[in-house]
Amino acid sequence: MDLALLALFASLVTAICQSVTDLGTKAATRTADDRAILAAQWCAGAVLLTVACVVFYPGLLGAPRETLASLTRPEFWSLLAWSGALNVVAYVLYIRAFRLSDASLVAPLVLLTPVLMLFTSPIMTGEHAPPMGVFGVLFTVLGVGLLDADRANGRRFNFHVFARDKGARMMIGTAVIWSVTANIDKLGVRASTPLIWIAAVTIVISLCALLYWVAGRRPAPSAFNLRYAIGAGSAMAFGNTLQMWALTVLFTPYVIAIKRLSALFTVVASGRVLKEESSGRLLGAAVMLLGAVMIALARE
């Protein structure tokens, strides 16, 4: 199979994995508390990625310090600290958003990240978007207004729900933080390798999540109650790894555009899997996706 086609397929699997993560997180909020979910998700991912690193870089077992020194640049550690700290906050908000609101409402709001990156990327990475990115912003904002247009507001635009709905506000906060961490990730991959960066970030977040859970002094839930969280964390780790590999083959905008399909997958699947009323939100998610794709392609 052609390498580019394989990378396109990997990007599509990444989108599916993100949708599985969304649905698994929502399902987990019905069986466990937020701190336990956060710890279970990231510990599951950390275990998988640690094994992957040992397989691909056997030197980590015998001479970890020397191997890491050969695979990373000096700025790697400061980038890792910033990414870990910000992502812990982002995922606390992410899980809380799914607890408080329907997955079909909050999942598409991560599509605001490309809009916000029009402001963060020029500052952090020096990347600027051509005029098509502006049209992408307009479509994304239009889609936000359509997300809840079928509820209590007929077919008119409805932005008020995002002021009233706590889950929506928290997911918007997640999108804001991700607009910063996405740029840190790009710098982090440049300062190391895709697998090393993902594994390191995941391990840092998992350690912080464990400390956050211990600080809560709550009894440990059973593995059965955490089954959805563990599944979501495993899917997230696998999807992130595929995404980083795809970035080494394809232009970044193409990978991002395909990954954004996860919002549509989540909206469609939430009605069947989670029994949510989601059909009316499909149009808003689709319009937001179109805007995100335009922004992504404008960044090429």
C-alpha angles and dihedrals in degrees: 000000000000111000093231092052089049090052091050089052090048089053091052091050087050089058091050091049091052090051090049088051091052094048093042092051092051091048091047091057087066094058108029142028123262097255093052091047092052092049095045094048096050097038089054090051093045092054093050095046093045089056090048092051092050090050094049096036108033090173089076089076099051102029109012097165095050093043093051091047090055093048100044141054125225094260091057094087098051090047089049092053093051093045093049095048095046095043093053089058092043094053093046087057091042094056092042090052091056091047093053101039144029116280089230090061103042103033095068090053090077084073085077088074095082089050092054091045088065084074102033100043097060088053099043106030104012093242119145129191123228121233092279087071089064090057088049089056091053092051092047092051089046090053092050089057091051097049094087099020093117094058121081091327106069112224094324124112114275119196095151092081090070091057092049102037113081094198092054091050091052093050090051087054088052091052090051092053092044090055086065100038092049088064091045088053091055091050090045094054089050089052094051135354128298094251096043092049095049093045093048093049092047093050092049092049092046091053091049090047091052091051090048090052094047090049089058090061093214126150115264112259120228121266087245092059090049096048094106092047092050091048091048092049092049091050091048093052093048093046094048091051092051090047093054091049091049089053089062090058107032135042110273094240091059093052092047093048092053093045090056088068085083090081091060092044091052094048092049095043096044090069093053102033102033097027092234125153098249109141094097092054095058093085093052092048091048093051091047089050091052089053092048091050091051091051092047094050091045089060094061 
